[in-house]
Amino acid sequence: MAGPAGPPGTPGTPGTPSVLRAMNDRAALDLLLEHGPLSRTRIGKLTGLSKPTASQLLTRLEAAGLVLATGTTAGRPGPSAQLYEVNPAAGYAAGLDVTPERVLAAVADITGRTVGRCEVPTPGRRAAQPVVRQVTDALDGAVKAAGLTRDDVRRLVIGTPGAFDPGTGRLRYAAHLPGWHSPSLLDDLAAALPMPVEYENDVNLVAVAEQRLGAARGHQDFVLLWNEAGLGAALVLGGRLHRGFTGGAGEVGFLPVPGAPLVRQVARANSGGYQELAGAQRIPELARELGLDDVPEGAYTDSAATLLARAAGSDSAPHHRLLATYATGLATGLASLVSVLDPELVVLSGSALASGGEPLLALVRSELADLAAARPRLVLGDVTEDPVLRGALESALATTRDEVFDTLPLR
């Protein structure tokens, strides 16, 4: 139970002028991030503050280096007014998207604009290059591209398949990620990097991106189903990611489902019933079974996206059967998820699902209506360009903004 409030005038007491000023300052900064450059009159209207109070607020923020005067409203109706924006250089954050093939890094300024990127190929299982070197090389490349140094980056969020067990610090559910299973890996990375580092499941980060920027904005309860090399889900309940006891919530590829053989020793197999029924690798297999001869060469994830895009744009019966059969497989696993969680929204994301577009979405929606009593709204994801990386940056920026914006003294 909380203790009694301090006497009137104690710094930090709710309702005191210093606390109200801090709240107004943060509200103004958040509005500038959301809307871009604003005049003091507009800030006053959006916050409900008087013009003198808004002027004092902007003076404080400008003196603290958190906002900049930038241009005027010249050319618009009425007298011109000074515009203000968040100072992009007030802080920087970084994100990494790790796959078995590469490490992709980016640095963003505090407004969310990406200012540097770098991609480092993963050398493979037999190569001697350690993971720490891969991470630092990718981060340093992005930092250099941004014209910064490592010390300028306040926080780094790394997205990987699977999840780091909070009890052991070991990566679980990602046997296919070479080099990331050392028991000392987190300590080694902490020693090599000067900033705080957080680790998050890649699909969870896609959900962060969709919740902050995309199809799930304004939604507190939703499921995101992701299909790239592996089939996974992110669960957002009450506005927060649900990670589970060992970080494995959402590893739905392991889910036993009707229509697929029962897979045992799923961790060793790195697969399960739902992955076998509706993973991206299933789409080329279905195409061959249906007698389609346009299965392209190359990685199956690329093949899956190509095949679904062709099927979605075709009127032929075999292409329609491909979409319908695959939609049934997707809906079979989703039926279990929505029956247990009863989410408001289901977001389908990843290149395989996005390539099927609205025709695939409509078929999944129809099948799910037959298989589950719950009736969530189904939509396609909006964040299609590097969604894992974007989610990592958004996650890192959220904490960085709290740290930077809350540095103003209470006065």
N, C-alpha and C positions, 0 to 999 in steps of 0.2 A: 504494500500500500504506500502511496506517495506521502511524504512528510508535509508539514504545513508550509505554506508560502512564506517567504521572508517578509520583513517589514516593508512598508511602502518606501519606494525609492531605492531599494536594493537592486543593483545591476542584475538583470536577468529575470526580474519579477514580471510575470505576465501582465500586460496592460500598461507598463511603464513606458514613458516616451522613448527610451532607448530601444526597447524591444519592438515597439510599433515602428520606429524608424527602420530597424533591421528588417522587419517583415515587409515594409513598403519597398525598401531597396531591392530585396530579393524578388518581389512581385514585378517590379519594373524591369529587372534583368531578364526574368523569364518572358515577359512580354516582348522585349527587344529580340530575344532569341526566336520567338514564335513568329513575329510580324516583320522583323527587319527594322531598318531605320525609322524612327518615330520622332515627331516634334514633342516639345514639352507639353503643349496643349493636348495632344493626342494621348500622351502618357497619363496626363491628369484625368482625362475622360475615362480611359480604360481602368485606371486604379481607383477612381472616385476621389482623388486628391485635388485640393485647390491648386491654382497656378503657382502661387508663391511656394507651397510645399513641394510641388513637383520640381520647381527650379532648385530648391535647396537639395532635394534628393539627387538631381543630376549633377549638381556641384560636388556633392560628396563622392558620387561614383566616378566622376571624371578625375577628382583629386586622387582617388585610390587606384587609378589606372584601369578601371573596369569598363568604362565607356569612352567613346571618342565622339567629338563633333565631326560630322561628315556631311558636307553639302547643305543645301537648303531646299525648300519647297518651291523655289522660283519656277515659273512656268505653269503653276497650278492656279486655280481661281483664288483670289484673296491675296493679302500681303504675304511675302515670303517669310518663312520661319526656319530656324536652325534645326537640323535633324541630328539625332544621336543614334549610335549603334554600339553593340558590345564590342569591346576591343578584342580582335581575334587573337592577339598575342598574349592575352591574359593567362592562357594555359594551353597545354597540349596533352593529348592522350593517344595511345597506340592500341592497335588490335592485330592479332594474328589468326589466320585460318590455316589449320594444319590438316593435310590429307596424306595418304601414303605416297602421293606423287610429288607434292610440293608444299612449301611454306610460303604463304602470301601475307605480307605485312603492309600496314598503312598507318600513317600518322594524320590526325585531324586537329585543327585548332578548336578553340572552345566553342565556336559557333557551329561546329559539326562539319565544316568544309574539309575535305581530304586535301592535304598539302604535300604528301609524299607517299609513294608506293614502291614496293620491291617484291619480286618473286624469286625464290631460291628453290631449285629442283631438289627433291629428296634423293639421295644417292642410292637407296635400296638396302635390302637386308644384309648384303655381304660387304657393303662399304664400311670403311673405318671411321668416317666422319661422325662425331657424336652429335646427339640432338642439341646440346647446348650450343654448339657451333652453328648448326642450322638456324636456330632461333636468333642468335646474336647477329649472324650475317644478314638475315632477312630484316631484322629491326634496324640494324645500322644502315642498310641500303635505303630503307624508307626514310630514316632520319636525315641521311645525307641528301636525298632527293628533296626534302623539305627545307634544306638549308639550316638544319638545327644540329644539336648534339644530343647524346643520350640523356644528359642531365636536364635538358629542356622538357623531357617527357615525364609527366607526373604519375602516370599509371598505365599499365599494360594488361590487357585481357587476351588470353589465349584460348581459342576454340579448337577442340579436338573431337574426333569420334569417341564414344564411350564417356567415361567420367572418372575423375580421381576420387577414390574412396576416402571420405573424410576421416575414417578411422586409421587407415594404413598409409595413405598418401600414394597408393599404387593405382595405376590406370587399369580400369576394368572395362569389359565389354568392347574391347577394341584390339583383338589379337592381331588384326591386319595392319596395325600401325607400327612399323619397325623402329626399334630404338627407344620407345617411350615407356618401357616397362621396368626400368631400373628403379630399385627401391630408394636410391639417393637422388633421383632426377629433380625433384622439387627443390631440395637443398642446393643442388648444383646450379640450378637456374637462379635461385635467390642470390647465390654468391656471385653470379656473373652479371646480374642486372642491378642498376642503381635505384630502380623505382619499384613500388609495390606491384606484385604480379598476381592476377586472379586467373583461375582456370574454369572453363565452362564447357559443357557439352555443345557440340556444333549445332544440333537441331534446336536446343534451347535458345541459342543466340539468334537463329532465324526467327523464332517466336518473338524475341525482344525487338528485332527489327520491324516485324509486322505490327507489333503493338505500339511502337513509338512512331512509325512512319507509314505503315501500310494498311492492309485490309482489316487488322484487328484493333485499330485505334478506337478508343472508347469502350472496349470490351474487357470485362473483368474475368470472365470464365470462357475459355476457348481451348480447343485442341488444334494443334498444327501437325499435319501428317506430311512427312518429308520423304521423297524418294529420289535418291541419287545412286551412289554405289550400294548403299544400304537403306533399308526401310526403317524409319524411326519416327517418333512423335515427341512433341513438347506439350506439357500440360500446364496451363495457367489457370489457377483457382483463386478466386478472390483477389485478382489482380497480381498475384505473385506466382513465380515459377514453382512448381512442385517437383523436387528433385528425388525424393525418396531417401530411405535410410542409408543406402550405399551410393547414392547418386544415379541409380539405374532406372528411375521412373521414366517411362517413355521408350524403353528398349523393346518396342512392340514387334520387331522382326523375330524375336524369340517366341512370340505368342502362338500356342497351338490353335489351329483353326480347322474347321471342316473343309474338305476339298484338297488337303495336303497331307502327305505322310507325317506321322508323328516323329519328330526329330528328338533324339535323346542326346545327352551330353552337349547341350546347345552352345555352351561357352567354348568347348573344344572345337565344335563344328563351325563356330562363328555364324550360325544361321539357325533358323527355326521355321515353324510351319508358315507363319504369315510372310516371312521373307521368301520362302520357296513358292508361295502361291501368288504373291503380288509384288515382289521385288522387281527392280528394273531388268534383271537378267531374265525374267519370265517372259518379257514381251517378244524378244526374238524367237524364243522357243514356241510361243503361241503362233507367231507368224508362220513358222515352218510347219507346224501342225495343221494350220489352215490352208496350206498350199500356196502361200504368198511367196513369190520369187524375188522380192525387192528388198531382202534383208541385206543391208550394207555391211561391208567389211569394217573392222575396227573394234574399239572398245564397246562393250555391250551397253553402257550408259548412253553413248552417242547413238548407237543403233536404236535403243529404245525411244529416245527423243525423236529421231528421224521417222521411225515407223509410226509412232502415235500421231505425229504431225501430218504424215501422209494419210493415215486412216481418217483423221478428223476432217481432212479436206476432200475426201473421196465419197462417192455414192455407191461404190461397189459393195456387194454382199459380203465378200471375205473381209474387207476392211471394217465394215460395220460389225461383223462377228468378233473381230479382234478387239475393237473398243468395248463391245458389250461383255465379252468374256473377261476382259481385264477389269472392267468396272465392277463386275460381280465379285472378283477376288478382292479388290480394294474395299468394297462395301462389307464383305464378310468380316474382316478384321475391325473395321470402323464400328460395326454393330456392337461388338463387345465393348469398345471404348465408350461409346455414347450411352450404352445401357448402364454402365457403372458410373460415369461422370456426369451425364446429363448436361453437357455444355451448351452455352448459348450459340456458339459458332464453331464451325470446323473449317480450317484453312488448309487447302491442298497446295503444297509447295514443292520445289525441286524441278529440275529440267524435264524429267519424264512426265510428271503430272501437268506441268505448264504446257508442254507440247500438245497434249490432248485437248487443251482449251475447253471451250464451252460445251462441245459435243460430249467429251468424256465426263465433264462435270455434271451434265444433265443425266447421263446414264447412272453415275454413282449416286446422285440424289434420288433417282427413282428406285434403285436397288435398295438403298439404305432405308427408304420409307417402308419397304416390304419386310426388312429384316430386323428393324429396331422400333421400339415404341416411342423413343425420344425423337423429337423433330428439330434438331439444330439446323441453323442456316449454313449451307455449304457455299464457300467462295474460293476462288483462286487467289494465291498470294500476289501482292502488288510489288514486293521488293524482289526483283529478279536479277539484279546485277550484284554479284558477290554478296548474297544475303548473310552468310556466316560472318564475313569480315565486317559488314555494316552493323550487324548485331554486336560484335565485339567492340567496335568503336562506340556505339551508343551506350553500351554498358560501362565502358571506361569513362566516357564523357559525363555520365550521370554522377558518378562519384567525384570526378575532377571538378565539375561545376559546384558541387556542394562544398568542396574544400576551398575553392577559389572565392566563391561568392560569399562564403560565411567568414571571410577574414576581416571584414570591416569591424572595427571595435564598436561595442555598444556605448553610445554616448548621447 
